[in-house]
Amino acid sequence: MRDLAGKVVMVSGAARGIGRAVAERLLAAGCQVSAGVRDVSRAPQGSAGFAYDATRQGSAQGWVDETVARFGRVDALVNAAGINPRASLLEGPDDAFQDLWSVNAMGPIHVIRAAWPHLVGGGEGRVINISSLSGKRVRNDNLGYAMSKFAVMALTQEVRRLGWDHGIRATALCPGFVDTDMTAHVTKWPRDKMSRPEDLALIAEMLLRLSSTASVAELLVNCRHEDTL
Ligand SMILES: NC(=O)c1ccc[n+]([C@@H]2O[C@H](COP(=O)([O-])OP(=O)(O)OC[C@H]3O[C@@H](n4cnc5c(N)ncnc54)[C@H](OP(=O)(O)O)[C@@H]3O)[C@@H](O)[C@H]2O)c1
C-alpha cells in the first residue's frame, strides 16, 4: 500500500459534489490538494484553490503550472469536473453535444496532457477519471452524456497504454446515481438510495493507495441492480 502523506493531487470540480468529497477525503489522508475550481473562493478549506474552467483554452495548462509552482510536482489527478445537459439522438440540441464533449471529454484530456511530464517524472503517477455507468451502457435518452463518458473510458485506456512503462496507473471510476446537484432533477430513484459522494471519495483514496502491481482499470459502482452490470 502506498503512503499518501504529502502527495500532490490535483482534483477538478472540487467545489461541489464528488470532486469536493474526494478533495476533503484526500486532505484528511494527508495529501496536498490542488483544487481546480471555477471560483477559487469555493475551494475546500485546506486545499490550494486554482482557477480551472474546462471550456477556457489554456486553463488546464495554467492550473498545472500554478500547481507545480506551488508544490514542485504533481503525483496524481482526479478528473471530476463534469456536466450533464440533455442531448438526445433525435432532438439534440447539438449545442449540448458540443458542451458535453468540451467539458467531459476534452477537459480531462487537457489536464492529463498538461500534467503528463510531471506524472512521468514522478515515476508512479496516478489518474482517476470519474466516468459513469453511462460510459458502460446506454440506458436513457441522454446520448450526449453517454458518448462523453464512453470517451472517458477510451481516454483512460489510452493513459494506461501510454503511461504504464512510466509507472502511471489510471482508473475509470464509474458510478450510477450519486446524491449530488447533478442528480437534483432525478425523480425515478430516491435520493436516499443513491450512492453518497463520500463513498466515491473512499474509493478514490483506495485507488490512490494501491501499488503499481494492483492497478484497477475500471471500477463500477451500483446503487441499484442492473442485469448487465
Ligand atoms: N452525480 C451522479 O449521479 C454521477 C454519476 C456518475 C458520474 N458522475 C460524474 O461525476 C463527476 C462529478 O459530478 P457531480 O455529481 O459531483 O456533479 P456536480 O455536483 O454537478 O459538480 C460538478 C462539478 O463540475 C464542475 N464543472 C462544471 N463545469 C465545469 C467547467 N466548465 N470547468 C470546470 N469545472 C466545471 C462544477 O463546478 P462549479 O461548482 O463551478 O459549477 C462542479 O464542481 C462528473 O464528471 C459526473 O459526470 C456523476
The ligand as a Tripos MOL2 file, in Angstrom:
@<TRIPOS>MOLECULE
LIG
   48    52     1     0     0
SMALL
NO_CHARGES

@<TRIPOS>ATOM
      1 N1        -23.9460   12.5500   -9.6680 N.am      1 LIG1
      2 C1        -24.0210   11.4260  -10.3600 C.2       1 LIG1
      3 O1        -25.0260   10.6870  -10.2850 O.2       1 LIG1
      4 C2        -22.8820   10.9820  -11.2200 C.ar      1 LIG1
      5 C3        -22.9050    9.6820  -11.6960 C.ar      1 LIG1
      6 C4        -21.8820    9.2300  -12.5000 C.ar      1 LIG1
      7 C5        -20.8410   10.0830  -12.8180 C.ar      1 LIG1
      8 N2        -20.8460   11.3550  -12.3640 N.ar      1 LIG1
      9 C6        -19.7120   12.2140  -12.7480 C.3       1 LIG1
     10 O2        -19.0320   12.6130  -11.5860 O.3       1 LIG1
     11 C7        -18.4090   13.8750  -11.8230 C.3       1 LIG1
     12 C8        -18.8030   14.8170  -10.7000 C.3       1 LIG1
     13 O3        -20.2110   15.0020  -10.7540 O.3       1 LIG1
     14 P1        -21.0440   15.5380   -9.5100 P.3       1 LIG1
     15 O4        -22.1550   14.6080   -9.3120 O.co2     1 LIG1
     16 O5        -20.1330   15.8630   -8.3940 O.co2     1 LIG1
     17 O6        -21.6280   16.8770  -10.1610 O.3       1 LIG1
     18 P2        -21.9150   18.3160   -9.5630 P.3       1 LIG1
     19 O7        -22.2360   18.2500   -8.1230 O.co2     1 LIG1
     20 O8        -22.8680   18.9240  -10.5270 O.co2     1 LIG1
     21 O9        -20.4880   19.0370   -9.6900 O.3       1 LIG1
     22 C9        -19.9360   19.2390  -10.9460 C.3       1 LIG1
     23 C10       -18.5970   19.9130  -10.7680 C.3       1 LIG1
     24 O10       -18.0350   20.1160  -12.0590 O.3       1 LIG1
     25 C11       -17.6250   21.4670  -12.1500 C.3       1 LIG1
     26 N3        -17.7040   21.9750  -13.5140 N.ar      1 LIG1
     27 C12       -18.8040   22.0490  -14.3030 C.ar      1 LIG1
     28 N4        -18.4790   22.6280  -15.4670 N.ar      1 LIG1
     29 C13       -17.1520   22.9300  -15.4040 C.ar      1 LIG1
     30 C14       -16.2380   23.5470  -16.2760 C.ar      1 LIG1
     31 N5        -16.5970   24.0410  -17.4740 N.pl3     1 LIG1
     32 N6        -14.9570   23.6740  -15.8830 N.ar      1 LIG1
     33 C15       -14.5540   23.2330  -14.6940 C.ar      1 LIG1
     34 N7        -15.3770   22.6680  -13.7930 N.ar      1 LIG1
     35 C16       -16.6720   22.5070  -14.1520 C.ar      1 LIG1
     36 C17       -18.5890   22.2160  -11.2520 C.3       1 LIG1
     37 O11       -18.0370   23.4660  -10.9190 O.3       1 LIG1
     38 P3        -18.9660   24.6810  -10.3580 P.3       1 LIG1
     39 O12       -19.2050   24.3640   -8.9100 O.co2     1 LIG1
     40 O13       -18.1570   25.8850  -10.5920 O.co2     1 LIG1
     41 O14       -20.2340   24.6710  -11.1680 O.co2     1 LIG1
     42 C18       -18.7180   21.2610  -10.0930 C.3       1 LIG1
     43 O15       -17.6500   21.4350   -9.1760 O.3       1 LIG1
     44 C19       -18.8750   14.3240  -13.2040 C.3       1 LIG1
     45 O16       -17.8880   14.0220  -14.1530 O.3       1 LIG1
     46 C20       -20.1150   13.4840  -13.4420 C.3       1 LIG1
     47 O17       -20.3480   13.3060  -14.8080 O.3       1 LIG1
     48 C21       -21.8260   11.8340  -11.5640 C.ar      1 LIG1
@<TRIPOS>BOND
     1     1     2 1
     2     2     3 2
     3     2     4 1
     4     4     5 ar
     5     4    48 ar
     6     5     6 ar
     7     6     7 ar
     8     7     8 ar
     9     8     9 1
    10     8    48 ar
    11     9    10 1
    12     9    46 1
    13    10    11 1
    14    11    12 1
    15    11    44 1
    16    12    13 1
    17    13    14 1
    18    14    15 2
    19    14    16 1
    20    14    17 1
    21    17    18 1
    22    18    19 2
    23    18    20 1
    24    18    21 1
    25    21    22 1
    26    22    23 1
    27    23    24 1
    28    23    42 1
    29    24    25 1
    30    25    26 1
    31    25    36 1
    32    26    27 ar
    33    26    35 ar
    34    27    28 ar
    35    28    29 ar
    36    29    30 ar
    37    29    35 ar
    38    30    31 1
    39    30    32 ar
    40    32    33 ar
    41    33    34 ar
    42    34    35 ar
    43    36    37 1
    44    36    42 1
    45    37    38 1
    46    38    39 2
    47    38    40 1
    48    38    41 1
    49    42    43 1
    50    44    45 1
    51    44    46 1
    52    46    47 1
@<TRIPOS>SUBSTRUCTURE
     1 LIG1         1 GROUP 0 **** ****
